[in-house]
Amino acid sequence: MKNPAFILSLFSVLSLSTGCQKFLDAPESTDSFPIDEVFKTADDLDAALAGVYDALQNGHLWGRNLLIFPDLIGGNAEYTGTGYFGLERVSNLQMQTDDWYAENTWVEAYKAINQLNAILAALDEVEKQDLTLTPERTRRIAGEAGFLRGMLYFELVRLFASPYGENSGQVLGVPLMLEPILKKEDFQYPSGATVEEVYEQIRKDLENARDSLPEDAERGRAGKYAATACLARMAFQQRDYPNAMKWAGELLDAGTFALAPTPQDFFVSEGSVEEIWVLVNTDADQAGGVREVYEASRIRDDLRTAGYDAVVTSAQLTSIQTADYQVVDLRCDPGILSGDALIWPDTSTKKYEDEDGGYDIPIARLAEFVLMQAEALAELNGVNQESIDLLNQVRQRSLRVIDTLKNEVPNGSDFISFKIEDFPDVKALTESIYRERRVELAFEGNYLHDLMRLRKHVQGLPYDDCHLRLPIPQREIDANGNLKPQHPCY
C-alpha cells in the first residue's frame, strides 16, 4: 500500500522551523528522528512555532484559500481571472477529485498540524534539559500550538466535511492526527473521526489555549482573546447560542477592543482598535493571493441585490429620500451613488487594498462578534433591545446619510437605525442580522459557514449538497483504505 500523500509530506514538515537543522541535515539517512534530537532547547520550540505561523500565511491556508473558498463556494464572488487557473471551478462548484487547491489545502494543513504535534510532544523532554523553558513559557508555547492546531481542524472540518448538525456523531469528518510522525513506524492510516469528535478536539484545544495564553500577546501571535474569539466562532457554528453569547460577550466586555471609526480602518491601519487577531504580513512573507483573487473576481449579483442594496430597508430608504437625502454604505467600495441609484462601475472588491504594499491577514475583528452577540441574544430571548442596539452599532459605523451637497446629515443615524417595532418576530430580526453579517464580513472567509449554520441554499443547492464540500484528495483515498469514502458527487 502506498503512503498517503499528506503523510509522506509530513516527513519534510520540520523544514518549517529554522531551529531544527539536525532534522534536516540528512533527511534520507535515517528512519527515525527522535523528539529529543529534533528539539533540544526552548528556542528550538519557539523557532518551530514561528515556522508554523509563517506556514499559515501560505496561499493554500490563510494566505488565500481559507479566506476565499467560503466566498467563492458560497456565492459572494465568482473567479473570472486567469492568474489562478482552476479557481473558476471552485466558484462554479465544478471541482474534481484531483483539484489542486483542495488537495494542497489538505496537505499544507496536515503538515502544519504535524509540526504542532511535534512541538507539543517535545515540551516535557525539553523542560528537563533547558532551564529557560520556564513553566510560564511552557504554558505559552503549549497554548499557541494547541490553539493553532484547533484552528486548523476547525477550517478542515468545515470545508471538507458535512456541516455540524444532529447527526454529527455518526457522520465522518476529517482524520484526527494528535501525535507527531517522525519515523517510519509512526506512519498511520487514519480513518476520519466523526464531525462531533473533531469538534470536541477543537473545543479541548481552544479551551486549553485560552487558559494558557496571555492577554497581552505579541501582535500577530495567538493570545487569550484570539482563543476566546475562536471558541465563540465554533459555538456559533454549532448553533450553541448560550456559549456563543458567553464567549462573544467576553470580547465585548473586555474593554480592549472597539469598533473602528470606519469599516476600512481595520484593513489599512496596523493595530486597529478592532483587531483581535491577524497574521502579520510583510512583502517578504509567504502570503499572497487574497487581494489578487478578489480583484480578479466578479461580485455576484445576489450579493449586490440581497446584500449591499438590501441592508437599508425600503421603509428607511423612503424616509431618507422623502427628506431629499441619500445614504452611503462605506463598505460598498465598488459602488458609487448617482442620484438615487447605486452604480457599480467596478465588479471586484477593494477591501484588501493597502497603499503601503503589504497587508495583514484578517482572522478575527470585533464587528463579527458584535453581530454574533446580537444574533445569539435574539435566538435565546426573541426580539430584544440589546440585540437591536448591537446591530445598530455596526450600521451606524458603516452607513452615512448625506444631503444634496454630500455633507453628512446631523443625526442621520436616526434614519438607518432599527427600532424594536421594526421586527414583528424573531425571524425578522435574525434575518436582518444575517444580512448585516453578509455585507460586513464579505470576503473575510465567513459567508459559506453562515449559510451552513443557518441551513440556507447555496447557489441554488440545498446546504447539505456534497458539491458544497471540498473533495477529499483522491490519492489520499486510494492510498488509505481506512479513510472515509469520497463525497458521492465527485
ABEGO torsion letter per residue (X at the ends): XBBBAAAAAAAAAAAABAAAAAAAABAAABABBBAAAABABAAAAAAAAAAAAAAAABAABAAAAAAAAAAAAAGABBBABAABBGAAAAAAGABBAABAAAAAAAAAAAAAAAAAAAAAAAAAAAAAABAABBAAAAAAAAAAAAAAAAAAAAAAAAAABBBBBAAAAABBBBBBBABBBABAAABBBBBBBBAAAAAAAAAAAAAAAAAABBABBBBGBBBAAAAAAAAAAAAAAAGBAAAAAAAAAAAAAAGABBBBABAAAAAABBGBAABABBBBBBAABABEGAAAAAAABBBBAAAAAABAAAABBAAAAAAAAAAGBBBBBAABAABBBBEABBBBABABBAAABBAAGBBBBBABBAAAAAAAAAAAAAAAAEBBAAAAAAAAAAAAAABBBBBAAGBBBBGAAAAABBBAAABABAAAAAAAAAAAAAAAABGAGAAAAAAAAAGBBBGGBBAABAAABBBBBAAAAAABAABBBBBAAX
